[in-house]
Amino acid sequence: MTSKLSPEDSIALIKANLVEVLNPEIIDDVILKEKRPLKVYWGTATTGRPHCGYFVPCMKIAELLAAGCHVKILLADIHGYLDNMKAPFELIEHRANYYAFTIKALLKAVGVDISRLEFVLGSSYQLGKEYTMDRFKLEGITRINVAQKAGAEVVKQAEDPTLGGLIYPLMQSLDEQYLDVDAQFGGVDQRKIFTFALENLPKIGYKVRAHLMNSMVPGLGEAAKMSASDADSKIDLLDDPAAVEKKLKKAKCVPKEVEGNGVIAFVEHVIFRAIALKVDHEGFKVKPRDAEPLLYTSVEKLKEDYAADILTPQLLKAALTHHLNELLKPIITEYQASTDWQETAIKAYPPEKAAVKVKKVKDKGDPAKRAAAAAARQAGQAVVAQLDGHVEGPDAEKVTVGSSTEETLQKLKVSEPES
């Protein structure tokens, strides 16, 4: 299916809502001169469960699809392992399948045609001979400090980094060639990897690509961005309405403060863009309890009212809760109807097994010694139990129960166990 937009409008939508575009002329040439769909790839390491933060890049992917682009989503299983070995290999395949289910459902939830969407598993080509040789070529011309700098904002940093983390940016650059794309899309945090690709791919005989950079959206809690490791900053794509409401009520949303406000950022980069993709849309509706509803068709006006305290955190959160639950509803419905997706979820993210508490068996020692100590406690006299089982002290005779195991058992009238 081709885009209904004109070439100029397609180019405008491809470049819309981005922080920066590197080599934008490549995009223009493909659409205006070569007259074909732009081929773009976006990669995601298949580690933690996708959460509502994935709406941010997926809104851009939805716009790219609406603009007529062919979008390849790289399910970067090997990258996920190399990034400080976040995902064990035995779970990678299941997690990649889970990501595919989730991303397709998410894009369908905003109403875009996914017929030009393609999923590619990284290990399907990254283990091949040609790719490996090209990786060796890049490794041969890349200094360690350059590789560290390239991945500084993406790869988990450590004082003593592993080689895997250093190779990560090199592989991401090579993926542009092996996925046969015109452009790569990612967050602005990946800019150093993009510039590494621009500088180094030509050195091994490959052309440069355009790079599209999304803004980074602040998390809903104290985190800099929405993260799977920060429970307060993330809302799962399968959370029910009550859970969404509870989490958004706890979200940090300082009155009259627009900059760095995760709630406003989410409304801007997800809700407004999801609304814009719909053919018949009203806008972002806010319903005060004792006043007429507020309808926002521009995020600038929403920010202006928030700064003036016309739009309060409580009103904003309530409106976001409604709109987000509407977005999540078809995703949850699809999950509940798909046994394959549900089974994949269990395999990809198996429930953590509760640690079995092993009761420590106390070494109670020789029966004679125990009997002597018990007798001493019962008598309450100034006596001291000795290692051989007898006691010493003023009242030793009252409490001595034997100088050997046999004598003790006889005095206590306890039969010895049969051999």
N, C-alpha and C positions, 0 to 999 in steps of 0.2 A: 504493500500500500504506500502510495506517494503522499507527501505532505500537501495539504491544500493551500499552504502559504506560498507567496511569491518568493523567488530567490533572495530578494533584499530583506523581506520580512523574516525568512528563515535565518539569515545571517544575524539579524538583529536579535532574534530570540536565542540563538546559540551563544551570543556574547553578553546577553542580559544577566543581571543579578550576580555578576562576578567581581571579585576584587581586582583581578589582573588577567590579561591574556598575553602570552608570549608568542611572537610570530603570527599575529592575526591575519597577515596576508595569505598564509597557507590556506586558511578557511575560505577566504574570498576566492582564491584561485580554483579550489576544488568545486565550489558551487557555481561560480559565474563562468569560469573558463572550461573546466572539465565537465561541468553540468552533470554531476553525480552526487549521491548522498555522501556527506562527510562521515568518515569512519572514526569513531572515538572509543577509547577504552578507559574504564575505571576499575581499579583493583581494590580488593578488600581482603585482608588476612582473615582466614576462617578460624577465629579464636573464641572469644566470649559470645554469648547470645546477643543477636542484634536487638537494639532497643530503639526508642523513639528518636534518638539522635541520628539514626539512619535516614529519617525523613529529610534531613538537610541535604546530603548529597543526592538522594533519590528525587528530590524536587528538581534539581538541575538535570538529572538523567531523564526525568519526565519531560522537561522542556526540550531537551535534545531530541527525544523521540518525537515530540510534537512538531519539532522543526524539520523532521524528515531524516534525521541522522540514523546511521546503523550503529548501535551501541553494543560493545562487547564488555561484559563484566568478567573480570579475571578473579576467580575464586582462588586466592593466592595461598594454597595449602603449604607449600614449602616456605614461602615468605613468613607465614605465621609461625612455623617452627623455628626459623632462623631468628626471629625477633625475640631473643632471650628464651627460646624454647617454650613459648606460652602454651602450645597445644601438643599433647603427646601424639605420636604418629598414628596410634591405633584408633584415635577419635577423629582424625582429620577428614577422612572420607565422609563420615556421617555428618560432620559439621558443615562440610561443603554442600552437601545435599540440603541440609537445614537452611543454609543461607539462600540457596536457590529458591526453595519454597517461599521463604519469607520475603525476599526482594520482589519476586513476581507478584505476590499478593499485595505488597505495599504499593507497587506501581499501578496495579489494577484498581486499588482503592482510590487513587486520585484521577481515575478515568482516562488513562492514556493507552494507546494501542501498543501492545508489546510484541507485535509480529516482527519488528526489526531488532528485537533484543536477543542477544546470544550470550550464553554462559560458557566460559572456558576454564578448565581446571589447570592450574599452573603445572602440576606434575605431568600433565599429558604431553608437554613438549620441553619442559625445563630439564629433563633428565636425558634428552637426546644428545647424540654425538656433536652435531653442529652447534647447538646452543652451548654445550660444555666448552667447546673449543673457543667460541666467541667470548665466553665468560673468562677463560684463561687469558685471552688477548687483553681484555679490559683490566684484569688483575695485574697483568704485566706492565701496564702503563699508569697504574693508579697508586699514588702514595697513600700510606696508612692514614696520615692526618687529613688528606683530601676525602677519603672514604668516610672517616669519622665526621667531618664537617658536613658532608652531603646528607648523612642520615641523622644529624644531631637532633632534629625536631620530630623525628618519626620513630627511629629505632630506640628502644630502651637503652639508656646510657649506663655504663658501669666504669669503675676505675680501671678495671682490667678487662676490656671488652673481648668477646669471643670473635673468631674469624667470621662466624655466621652473620653477626650484626654488621660487619664491615662489608660483606658481600651483598647484603640486602639492596643498597642503592644501585649497585652495578646491575643486578638482576632486573630491578624495576626499569632501568634504562633500556636494557636489551629487550624487555617485553614489548616495547613499542615496535621493534622490528619484527619480532616473531608473531605478534598478533596482527601485523599488516594494517596499521591504522595511520590516520593523518594527524591525530591529536590525542593527547592524554588529559584526562580530567582528574582533579584532586583538590584537597584543601590547600590553603595558602601555606600551611605548615610544611608542605612538600616542595616548596619553591627551590630549595637547595638541591634536591634530587633532580628536579626538572632542568635546572641550569647545568648540572653535572651531565645529564643526557645530551643537552645541546652542545656542550663543549667536547664530549668524548665519543659519541657515536660516529661522527665524521672521521675520527682518527682510525676507526677500524672499517671504514668504507660504507657507512650507512647514513641516510639522509636525516635531517632534523625534522622534528614535528612541532606542531603548535601545542601550547599548554594552557589549559583553562583552570583558573584557581578560584575556588569557593572561599567565602569567609568562614572563620571559625566561630561557632555559636557558643556563648557561655553556657555552663551547666545550670541546672535549676537549684543546685545547692551552692556550696562554697567552691566547688571544683571549677577549673578554668574552662572545661568543656564537659558535655555529657559523657559519662564513662560507665562501662559495665562494672568496673571495680568499686564505684561509689554508689551505694544503694539509694542515697537521698537525691542524687543528681540524675537518675535514670528512671524512665518509665518503660516497662517492657511492652512490646508490641501486642502481647496477648493479655495484658492487664485488663481486668473488668472495670466497668465505670466507677464502682466504689473505690477501687484501688487508685485509679487515675485521680479522682477527686481528693483522696487523702494525701497523695504525694504532692499534688499541686498546691494544696493548702499549706504544706510545709515548705514549699519552694521559697527561696530568698527573693524578695521583690520589694526593694526599698522605695517608699513613697516619693514621688516627684523626681526620682533618679532614673534617667533613661540609659545612660552609658553603662555598659557592663551588666545590664539587667537581663538575666537569662530568660525570664518569662516574656518580656517584650521582644527579645531576639528570636525566640521560638515562634511567636505570633508573626513576626515580620518574615522570617526565612522559610517557614513551613505553612502556616495557615493562610496567609495572604496569597502565597504562590499557588497553593492547592485550590483556593477559591478562584484565582485567575484562570486556571486551566479548565474550569467548568464553563460550558456554553452559556447556561443561564445561572448567573450568580448575583446575589444581592450585595454581599460585602461581609465584613466582620461585625456581627451584631452583639451589642451589650445591652443587657436588660436590668436597669436599676429597679429596685423594689417599688418605689413610690414615684416614679417619673417615666416619661416617655423613653422608649428604647433609643439607644445611640447606635447609629449605623456608620461604620467607617469603610470607605472605599479607597483610602490612601493611608499608608502607614505613617506618613509625615503628620497628618492631622491627629492620628492616634497618639503619637509621641508628644505632640504639642499639648493635647488635653491631659496626658499623664503628667507632664511637667508642671501643668497648672493645677493639678490635683482635681480636675473635673472627672477624670477617669482614675479611680482609686485601685490599689492592689487587689482589694476584695472583688471589685467588679470585673477587673481584668482577668483574674484567676477563674472566676465563675464562667466567664465567656469562653476562655480558653478550654476549660474542662468540657463544655458542651461541644465545641468545634472539634477537639481532639477525639472525644469519644465517637463522634460521627465518622471520623477518619478511620478509627480503629475497628468499628463495627463490622465492616465487610471482611477485614483480615481475620478477626476472631471467628466469624461465621464460616469462612473457608477452612480454617484450622479444625474447627469442630466437625466439619463434614469430611475431612480427609484422614482416613486411618493411616495412610502412608506417611503423611506429615507428622502425625502424632507418634508413630513408631520411630520415625527418624529422630524426633526430639528426645525421646528416651535414650536412644543409642548415642546421640551426639552429646547430650548433657545428662548422664545418668545421675540419679539422686545420690547424694553423698551418704555413704553408709555410716551409721552411728558407731562410734568407737565402742568395742566390747570391753567392759570393765572386768578385768581379771582379778578375782579375789586373791589376795596374797595369803598363802598358807604360812601361818606362823610355826616356827620350829619350837615346839613345846618342850623339847629336851627329854632327859631321862625321867621316868615315872617316880623314881626315888627322890630325885631332887625336887620335883614338883610337889610331891606329897609332903616333904620336909618343910618347904616354904609355906604351904597351905596350913600345916599344923602350927607353924610359928605365928602366922597371921591370926589364926583362931585363938591361940593362947594369949596373944598380946604381950608376951613376956620379952625381956631383954635377952634374946637369943639370936644367934647368927647361923644361918645355914651354910654348911661347908660343901665343897665340890663333890665329895663322895656320898652325900645324901644325909649325913648326920648333922646335928646342931650342937653348938657350944654356947654356954652361958649359965646363969644361976638356976634356971628351970629347964635345963636341957633334957633331964629324964622325962619330964612331963610331955615333951613334944617330939622327942626322937622317935621316929617311926621305922628306923632300920638303917643299917650301914651298907646294905646292898639292895639291889632290885628285888631279889627273891624274898629277903626278910621283910621288906616294905610291903610287898604284895600279900605276904602271909598275915602280917599284922592288920592290914586293911581288909583282909578276908576277900581278896580279889583273885580269882583263878587266872593262872597264866594261860595265854592263848595256846591252843593245840598247835603243834608244829606240823 
